[in-house]
Amino acid sequence: MRVLELSDETGAAAACARLFARWGHEVVKVVSPHRAAPEEPAELYLDGGKQRVALDVRRPQDRDQIDRLAAGSDVLITDMAARDVEQLGLLTLGENRRPLVRTSIAPFGLSGPYRDWEATPATLLAHAGHTWLSGDPGRAPLTLPGDYPARHTANLAYVATLAAYMEAASNPEARSQTIEVSTLECLIGLHQFTDTMWSFGQTIRSRHRNRWENIYPSGLFRCSDGWVGLIIQPNFWLPFAQMIGHPEFVEDEHPFADPLIRIEREHELEALINEAFETQPKLTVFREGQETWRVTMGYVASLEEVLADPHLSERRFWRSLDGTAAGAAGDALAVPGSPFRFVGEEPPAESGLLPLVAASELPAREPSADAGPPPDPSRAAPARPLEGIRVLDMTRVWAGPLASRILADLGA
């Protein structure tokens, strides 16, 4: 399968196409002269393994070559601005190709009053309501670092695009299909139950520092060399009370045996937890909590500690980037591996940057012989791609049900 990426950013389209490249598909990335110079680490990670071709979709003399690339591709992915998508006709490129899945990723989608507005990760998180929930009550809200919106959107776009392509490739009656992904809507969909709290109970969630609003103990607690984070649900209260040296807290007559009292008297309980932890290293607290008392606990790791984490090393999560060297020892650069793997199979190799080439240097790939006529707007939209597939959902809490909900949205 060939994927054509049209993007001037190291954002959602680049991350989405990176997943295709990582799992063995050919990705051709169109690099325009208007593109701002990317940060080298982002470019190495996101564009590794892609065929990069120097073309400008805005130049008429390059347009025919890009259209031919699209006609020889199975998937087109872009995160160019909605106005450019429309004005440049990006979703009509290669329109005689059957099947061709075209995926547009835009901050606010391709329609609506915000369509042409500018956006950054911080403004999107604010607009989606996530910033409202971060920080201390009564103080300015906080935002997240990095480009989490683009990464979340890229993962969702990858799943939807792959599902649409699989359906189209197996269906001789399939026609070209366009997928539209809105980063704002993706972020709002990640709200867990914030929106349904209002829909069903007219309750608006609020900021609670680093606490979970209806469970205590929860949050970050200081150790001698850093912090640990924990959420002690009622079923973990007995071992946690023993861990901090207060087994009497679970006796019926003790106030802290009541979860509601623990919330009301959190400052008193916090002082006792700090007393138990503040003289111990964070790794000692973490290991004792997990290995001895079996309570939900993690430590606040520095980036250096994440790179050296023994669990990630054992699972070979950090992958060497082919064709790169770093440091005096000349070791290959390490990048994060795939967010998923196939059990029993080796994780895929991570490729470094390939040289930028002219379009004439790309391997020829003509449109398929079964290319049909342009899409007929009068025809009914294609069925959702996973219709006919039955999923047995044996999951609980958040990640599993959300995954099966996405499969249901795609027709399963």
C-alpha atoms as one frame of an Amber mdcrd trajectory, in Angstrom:
protein
   0.000   0.000   0.000   1.251   3.488  -0.828   0.360   6.454   1.371   0.744
  10.032   0.120   1.317  12.624   2.859   0.658  16.305   2.144   1.825  18.344
   5.106   4.153  21.188   5.974   4.132  20.312   9.685   5.506  17.740  12.107
   2.008  17.276  13.425  -0.981  14.982  13.065  -0.562  13.990   9.397   3.133
  13.259   9.905   2.412  11.136  12.986  -0.439   9.300  11.252   1.680   8.546
   8.172   4.528   7.491  10.487   2.349   4.682  11.786   1.766   3.472   8.236
   5.498   3.638   7.492   6.367   1.829  10.716   4.121  -1.102   9.838   5.527
  -1.703   6.389   3.595   0.563   4.029   5.277   2.836   1.528   4.823   6.489
   2.475   5.621   9.351   0.106   5.851  12.707   1.854   5.556  15.854  -0.283
   7.962  18.450   1.119   7.191  21.972  -0.020   9.684  24.866  -0.186   7.309
  26.868   2.036   7.797  24.442   4.896   9.376  25.969   7.991  12.522  24.150
   9.024  11.389  21.470  11.506  13.171  20.683  14.732  15.644  17.917  13.988
  14.437  15.453  16.675  10.822  15.754  15.496  11.806  15.296  11.861  13.995
  12.263  12.619  11.223  10.579  14.569   8.173  11.469  12.478   9.614  11.336
   8.958  11.908   8.329   9.301  11.387   5.696   6.625   9.331   7.928   4.335
  10.180   8.676   0.721  10.460  12.463   0.702   9.897  14.286  -2.555  10.431
  17.993  -3.235   7.201  19.353  -4.741   4.900  22.293  -4.133   1.178  21.658
  -4.359   0.670  25.407  -4.876   2.736  25.494  -8.073   0.838  24.594 -11.267
   3.954  22.972 -12.752   4.128  20.583  -9.770   0.421  19.917  -9.557   0.336
  17.285 -12.322   3.121  15.324 -10.641   1.334  15.401  -7.283  -1.919  14.380
  -8.933  -0.114  11.448 -10.533   1.351  10.492  -7.167  -2.150  10.542  -5.694
  -3.502   8.444  -8.545  -0.802   5.871  -7.819  -1.507   5.868  -4.075  -4.042
   4.028  -1.971  -4.320   6.598   0.824  -3.869  10.372   0.967  -3.375  12.098
   4.327  -3.185  15.840   4.876  -3.333  18.257   7.775  -3.085  21.370   5.646
  -5.472  24.206   6.563  -9.110  23.724   5.644  -9.002  26.724   3.273  -6.015
  25.199   1.451  -7.728  21.823   1.259 -10.664  23.508  -0.467  -8.834  26.072
  -2.620  -6.171  23.627  -3.801  -8.627  20.777  -4.302  -6.553  18.392  -2.218
  -9.464  16.000  -1.709  -9.939  15.626  -5.471  -6.351  14.598  -6.193  -6.176
  11.247  -7.961  -9.948  11.237  -8.235 -10.003   8.429 -10.807  -8.293   6.052
  -8.402 -10.400   3.261  -6.944 -10.154   2.826  -4.059  -8.464   5.942  -2.685
  -9.066   6.937   0.918  -8.458  10.640   1.540  -8.073  11.735   5.147  -8.133
  15.396   6.175  -7.046  16.397   9.686  -7.845  19.987  10.640  -8.120  21.811
  13.985 -11.849  22.508  13.588 -12.730  20.278  10.645 -13.594  21.307   7.097
 -16.777  23.231   7.862 -18.342  25.440  10.502 -17.733  28.988  11.735 -14.277
  28.161  13.166 -13.060  26.344  10.068 -10.413  28.904   9.068  -9.346  29.955
  12.548  -5.765  29.458  13.671  -4.979  27.004  16.459  -2.150  25.720  18.631
  -2.102  22.740  21.009  -2.686  25.088  23.959  -5.652  26.860  22.368  -7.244
  23.586  21.304  -6.896  22.121  24.796  -8.449  25.297  26.192 -11.296  25.299
  23.683 -12.019  21.611  24.327 -12.382  22.192  28.080  -9.301  20.288  29.235
  -7.523  23.410  30.472 -10.557  24.225  32.622  -9.899  21.087  34.656  -6.145
  21.577  35.205  -4.643  23.548  38.096  -5.655  24.891  41.496  -9.227  26.083
  42.109  -9.427  29.861  42.132  -6.166  30.266  40.239  -5.306  30.420  36.544
  -5.880  27.077  34.787  -2.925  25.156  33.380  -2.245  23.459  30.073  -0.252
  20.443  28.924   3.194  20.650  27.333   4.003  19.124  23.962   1.633  18.393
  21.109  -0.725  15.879  22.652  -3.702  16.991  20.501  -1.857  16.093  17.294
  -0.734  12.706  18.623  -4.209  11.720  19.799  -5.737  12.874  16.525  -3.102
  11.004  14.504  -3.901   7.723  16.253  -7.620   8.119  15.613  -7.024   9.108
  11.978  -4.800   6.059  11.506  -7.460   3.674  12.814 -10.243   5.216  10.716
  -8.114   5.429   7.564  -6.856   1.859   7.849 -10.378   0.534   8.444 -11.729
   2.449   5.427  -8.917   1.209   3.204  -9.380  -2.415   4.284 -13.088  -2.232
   3.444 -12.495  -0.486   0.118  -9.706  -2.835  -0.954 -11.921  -5.872  -0.372
 -15.037  -4.433  -2.012 -15.102  -4.312  -5.847 -18.008  -1.851  -5.663 -16.154
   0.572  -3.399 -15.627   4.149  -4.467 -13.265   6.794  -3.189 -13.973   7.863
   0.359 -13.075  10.972   2.331 -12.489  10.961   6.091 -12.576  14.206   8.036
 -10.963  14.370  11.474 -11.404  17.426  13.708  -8.790  17.823  16.435 -11.227
  19.807  18.608 -13.860  17.084  18.372 -11.264  14.397  19.047 -10.198  16.198
  22.241 -13.779  16.638  23.406 -14.310  12.921  22.843 -11.464  12.233  25.286
 -13.319  13.850  28.184 -14.337  10.580  29.831 -17.548  11.477  31.652 -17.206
  15.256  31.888 -19.821  15.877  29.220 -22.214  13.173  30.391 -22.068  14.521
  33.957 -23.744  17.615  32.572 -26.085  15.771  30.213 -27.461  13.514  32.949
 -26.997  15.529  36.112 -26.324  19.168  35.161 -23.035  18.892  37.065 -20.000
  20.837  35.836 -16.635  19.396  36.773 -14.140  21.766  38.353 -10.455  21.965
  39.206  -9.250  20.055  42.269  -5.491  20.698  42.254  -3.748  17.369  41.697
  -6.598  15.530  43.429  -9.322  13.284  42.102 -12.501  15.033  43.113 -14.315
  12.146  44.841 -11.492   9.881  46.070  -8.874  10.474  48.737  -5.979   9.799
  49.131  -5.178  10.835  45.566  -2.612  13.087  43.933   1.121  13.702  44.300
   3.026  13.233  47.557   6.575  14.330  48.305   9.401  11.869  48.925  13.008
  12.576  49.871  14.100  12.908  46.230  10.910  13.629  44.315   7.256  12.659
  44.143   4.959   9.671  43.906   1.468   9.721  42.489  -1.364   7.546  43.730
  -5.112   7.068  43.782  -6.304   4.876  46.637  -9.735   3.553  45.760 -11.758
   1.994  48.596 -10.593  -1.548  47.775  -6.956  -0.430  48.256  -7.534   1.392
  51.558  -6.699  -1.564  53.834  -3.209  -2.311  52.395  -2.429   1.397  52.011
  -3.256   2.096  55.665  -0.899  -0.711  56.621   1.761   0.655  54.280   1.816
   4.080  55.969   1.878   2.449  59.432  -1.738   3.095  60.485  -3.673  -0.191
  60.300  -6.172   1.275  62.796  -7.520   3.515  60.021  -9.625   0.630  58.682
 -11.322  -0.231  61.962 -15.035   0.488  61.981 -14.890   3.011  64.805 -12.115
   5.064  63.165 -13.279   8.088  61.135 -10.874   7.326  58.284 -12.642   4.041
  57.656 -15.325   6.165  55.958 -14.316   7.282  52.394 -16.337  10.489  52.748
 -14.545  11.426  55.966 -11.212  10.846  54.238 -12.227  13.451  51.654 -13.490
  15.922  54.288 -10.301  15.607  56.355  -7.831  15.352  53.482  -5.381  17.881
  54.944  -5.069  15.875  58.144  -4.595  12.653  56.221  -2.150  14.299  53.808
   0.126  15.250  56.687   0.245  11.647  57.865   1.048  10.361  54.348   3.808
  12.951  53.957   5.233  11.884  57.303   5.406   8.304  56.039   6.950   9.133
  52.649   9.081  12.252  52.983  12.217  10.531  54.308  12.165   7.722  51.717
  13.353   7.772  48.090  10.548   7.737  45.552  11.654   4.436  43.999  11.597
   2.780  47.419   8.050   4.004  48.054   6.979   2.979  44.548   8.378  -0.538
  44.806   7.054  -1.109  48.319   3.619   0.109  47.270   3.442  -2.032  44.152
   5.384  -5.154  45.151   4.547  -5.484  48.857   1.177  -3.817  49.342  -0.178
  -4.020  45.775  -1.636  -0.516  45.677  -1.964   1.744  42.634   1.093   3.954
  42.699   3.650   5.459  40.341   6.639   7.734  40.718   7.205  11.036  38.919
  10.016  10.100  36.528  12.427  12.527  34.923  12.971  12.103  31.187  16.340
  10.484  31.951  14.597   8.001  34.243  12.038   7.194  31.562  14.848   6.415
  29.110  16.478   4.094  31.672  13.270   2.492  32.953  13.893  -1.266  33.429
  10.355  -2.231  32.412  10.618  -0.358  29.097  14.089  -1.813  28.544  12.863
  -5.345  29.180  10.075  -4.835  26.647  12.519  -3.256  24.159  10.270  -0.224
  23.828  13.091   2.153  22.933  14.115   1.407  19.377  17.312   2.289  17.543
  16.826   4.628  14.608  18.657   3.189  11.613  21.299   5.348   9.984  21.857
   7.683  12.934  24.559   8.005  15.551  24.721  10.021  18.745  27.284  10.598
  21.459  30.939   9.778  21.692  30.240   6.049  21.456  28.438   6.496  18.146
  25.335   4.689  19.383  22.208   4.882  17.253  19.593   7.339  18.400  16.720
   5.837  20.359  13.091   6.666  19.621   9.808   5.502  21.156   8.575   2.251
  19.656   5.121   1.363  18.436   2.202   2.018  20.820   0.969  -1.483  19.989
   2.574  -4.776  18.994   1.587  -8.178  17.657   2.228 -10.802  20.308   4.885
 -13.310  19.295   6.345 -11.113  16.556   9.389  -8.876  16.642   8.670  -5.147
  16.932   9.324  -3.367  13.631  12.638  -1.678  12.950  12.689   2.121  13.086
  14.046   3.777   9.954  16.003   7.001   9.780  15.572   9.865   7.335  15.830
   9.066   3.653  17.290  11.670   1.290  15.010  14.252  -0.291  14.532  13.349
  -3.967  12.859  14.685  -7.073   9.559  13.146  -8.130  11.251  11.536 -11.134
  13.457   9.515  -8.770  10.553   7.800  -7.027   9.776   4.217  -8.025   7.069
   4.260 -10.702   3.633   3.218  -9.527   0.867   3.689 -12.020  -2.849   3.784
 -11.158  -4.441   0.367 -10.841  -6.038  -1.162 -13.906  -9.343  -1.279 -12.061
  -9.457   2.487 -11.594 -13.050   3.503 -12.002 -14.828   6.742 -12.821 -14.808
   9.731 -10.499 -17.072   9.410  -7.432 -20.740   9.957  -8.173 -22.106  12.410
  -5.575 -25.624  11.068  -6.137 -24.662   7.616  -4.877 -25.254   6.736  -1.264
 -22.299   7.051   1.053 -20.399   3.784   1.535 -21.265   1.567   4.456 -19.218
   2.022   7.597 -16.059   0.010   7.018 -16.354  -2.531   9.855 -19.990  -3.484
   9.273 -20.364  -7.260   9.449 -17.607  -7.662  12.050 -18.649  -8.746  15.552
 -16.521  -7.659  18.521 -16.678  -9.387  21.916 -16.022  -6.671  24.488 -14.613
  -8.088  27.740 -13.179  -4.801  28.981 -13.773  -2.461  31.895 -12.983   1.072
  33.116 -11.756   3.363  30.286  -9.297   2.144  27.674 -11.075  -1.036  26.616
 -14.609   0.353  26.393 -13.330   3.391  24.479 -11.518   1.128  22.013 -14.613
  -0.985  21.395 -16.717   2.165  21.103 -14.439   3.346  18.272 -14.869  -0.018
  16.570 -18.639   0.367  16.949 -18.481   3.868  15.450 -16.719   2.287  12.465
 -19.592  -0.152  12.014 -18.622  -3.243  14.002
